[in-house]
């Protein structure tokens, strides 16, 4: 029954990873491996630096923002204008806050790639909402983080104007999911099939869990782009009346999805799903930070999904 209780959460998630030479799915940007296999602590530090930036921006604290940059930092705005140096950047933000007091900013990190042990490249989107409730301004950014004396600081920032990208393009990096997949152990067999919707704006998945040759659970999932939160999201429904959703964030070579599930009896479950692309025919999945009814549950060890070959015509 372990697989019945846990695989449902699998369909709240998606995947991305480094691709092997010759294995890269069409339309998927490759991520080069970092200098170390484990940057979890560094990633937490960079996420914390992002949070400090947002907190300082919302407070209109130009000095606090300036301290998040290196002494020789450089920033390039959408028009190509360049500002160099921590002090100059502090003056720019001070002027910005004077002209636009009490504006709020939201950052959505699309990817974080470690180039080596002391540098990382972050890509994301920003949303600035003015105090008077006017229309938010959207943009894209690239930040080069460097590690100086144990602290991650912004060394180079480039802002770019937001361009319209179709939902289909947003999901292209998950196109490798299209096809039939199977996960099997001595107790159960889990199969799922993924395809594009007719309008190509969603990925649609159907799953079935069989135990002893009989169907124990089945359902559907829809994966799409949410322009309001600027995230990939998923919605899942099972044949027992349960439903849930997941919010996806890319982390280096994985997708991390915070999921929330409502069971037919009203009980709620939360978990963090992680799915890694191994090659076009295999993926690895695990679930951590699980809870049900407010009580902690044990993590689920890594499981392997294998794509089944197409049937002969």
N, C-alpha and C positions, 0 to 999 in steps of 0.2 A: 504493500500500500504506500510505501515511501514515495514511489514514483508517481502515484496518482495524486498525492497531496502536494507534490512539489513541481511537477512538470507544467501544471497550469500556469505557474508563474513564469515559465520559460517563454510563453507566448506574449508576454508583456515587453519583450526585448528585441534588439537587433544587434548588428555586429560590424566591426572593422578591425583590421590588423595590418602588420607589415606583410607585403606580398612577396612570395618567392619569385625569382626571375622566371619569366614566361608564364606565371600563373595569375598575373594581375587581371581581374575582371575588367571588361571594357567600361570606361567612364569612371573608374575609381582611382583617385589620386593615391599614389604610393607614398608610404611613410617610411623613411629610412630608419633603421634601428639606431638606438642611442648608444652612447659609449658604455652604459651599464645596463644590466638587465632589470635593475630594481631602483626606481627613482621615486618611490612612494613618499618618502619623507620630504624630498625636494619639491614634489608636486604639492604637498600640503602647504609648504612654505610659500610657494608661488600663489596658490589659491588665497592664502591669508593676505598676501601683498595686494591682490586684486580687491579683497574685501576692505582693506585699509584705504585703498584709493577711493572706492565708492563712499565709504564713511566720511572721508575728508572732503570729497566733492560735495556731498549732500550738506555738510556743515559749512561749506564755503571757506575751508581752511587751506589757503594757498601754501602756507609754510609746510604743513603736514604732507601735502602732495609733493612738493619739491623734494622733501627728504626721501621719497620713494624712488628718486632718480639717482644715477651716478653723477659725479661732479662734471664729467664731460659728456653728459647725455645729449642726444639730438632728437628733435621732433620735427616731422614734416606733415603739414596739414593737407587738406584736400586740394588746395590751389597750388601746392608745391612750395609754399613758403617754409623756411627753415628757422628753427629756434635752437640755439646751442647753449649748453651749460645749465646746471641746476638753478643758479640764481636767476637767469633769464626766464627759465620756465616758470619759476615761482611768480615773477612779475606778470607773465602772461595770464596765469590762472587768477591772480589777484584782480587784474583788470576785467577778466571774464566774469568773476563773481560780483564785481561792482556793477557791471552792466546788466547782469542777469541774476539778481539775488534769489536765493532759495530754490534754484533749479535742482532737480533730482536726476540722477543717472543710474541706468541699469546696464550691466555688462553680461553678455552671454558668451561664454568661451566655447568656440567650435572645436578647437584642437590645441593640444599642448605637446610639442615635440622636443625632446632633449637632443641637442646637437653633440654634446659631450658632457663631462662632469660639471662644467662651470657655465654652461650657456644653454638656453632653451628658447624656443620660438613659440609664441602664443598668438593664435588668430581668433578673432571674435567679432561680435557686433555690439554696438552701443545704442542706447535709447535715452535721450535727454528730454525731460518733461519740464516745461516752464512753470513758474509759480502760479500764473493766472489760469492754468488749465488749458492753455492753447495746444495746438497740434504738436506732438512730440517730433523731435528730429532724430532720424536714424542714420547710422553710419557703420562702417567696417573699420577694423584696425588690425595692425600687426605690431607686436611688441617683442623686442629682443631682450630677454632677461639674462643678466650675468650675475655670477655669485662672487661677491667681494667680501672678504673677511667673514665668511659664513652667512652673509645676508644676500638674498636675491633682490636685485635692483633693476630698474628699467634703464637700458642703455640706449635704445633706439626705438622710436615710435613712429609709425606711419599711418595716417588717417586716410581713408578712402571713402568716396561717396557711395552710398548704398545703391545698388542696381537691382532691377527686378529680376528675380530668378524664379522660374516656374516650380511648382511643387514637384513635378517629375524630375527636374534637375536636382532638387534638394535630395531626392531619394535614390539617385543614380548610384551612389556609393554602396547601396544595399542591394543592388540588382543581382548580386551573386546568390541571394536568398531564393531567387526564382528556381523552382524545380521541386522534386520530391525528396524528403529526408526521412531517416529512420533512426531511432535510438532504441536499443534492445538490451535487456538483461535477463536473468533467469526467471523473473517474476512477471515482466510485462514488456509489451512492444508499443512504442510511441511512433506514430507516423504523422507527418504534416506535409502539406502541399502549398506552395506559394506561387502567386501569379500577379501580373499587373491588372489593375482595374481597366475597364474599357477606355476610360479617358486618360489612362496612364498617370493619374495623379495620386494613386494609392497602391500600396502592396497589400494583397488579400491573402490570408493564410487560413487553412482549414486543418484541424488536428484531431486525432483519434487516439485514445489510450485503450489498449486491449489487455485484459488479464485472463489467462486461461482460455484464450480464444474468444472471449466475450467482451463487448464494448463496455468499458467502465466509465468513460467520460469522452465527450467530443465537444467541439466548438469552433468558433471563427475569430479571426483577429483582423483588424484594419490598421495599417501603419500609414501615417501621413505627416505632413508638415503643418505646424501650427504657427501662422504668421504673427499672432498676438504675443506669444511667449518666445518666438523665434527658436523653436525647438522641434525636433521630431518627436511625435507622440504616437502612442498605440492604444487601441481600445479592444478589449477581448470580451467575448460572451460565450458561456458554456450551455450545454443542453439541460443542466440542472437549474438554471436561472441565476447562476453566479455571473459577475461581471467585474471588470477592472480596467485600469489605465496605467500607462507608464510614461515617464518623462526621460528622454534620452540625452546623454552628454558624452561627447567623445573624450577619451583619456588615452593619449599617446596611441597605443596599438589596440585599444579595446573600446567597446561601447559600455557605458555604465548607465543603467536605467533604474531610477527610483520608481517602484511600483506600489500600487494600492489596489487591494482586492476585496470585494464584498461577497461573502458566501451566501447561498440561498437562505440560510437561517438568520442572516443579519450580522453574523460575526465578521469582523474586519481583519485583514492581514496586510502587513507591509513587508517589503524586502528590497534589497539592492541586488539586481541581476547583472551579471557580467558575462558577455559572450564574445569569444575571440575567433576570428577567421584564421584557420590554419592553412587551408588551400581550397581550391574550388570544390573539393569533394568532402571536406571535413571541417567541423567547428567544435570548439570546446565551450562548455557552459558551467557556471557555478552560481550559487545564491548565498548571500551573506546578509548580516544585519536584519535577520528575520524576526517577526513578532506576530502574535495572534492574540487579539483581545487585550492588548497592552502587555502581554507576557513574552519574554524573549524565547526564541526557538533556536535550536542548533543550526549551524551553517550546513549547507548541502555541498558535499564534495564535488569536484569537477566531473562532468559527464561529457561523453563524446557523441556528436551527431554526425551521421554519414549520409551523403547524398546518394540516392539510388540511381542507377543508370536508366536512361529512357527505354521504354518498351519497344521491341522491334515493330516496325510498321508492317 
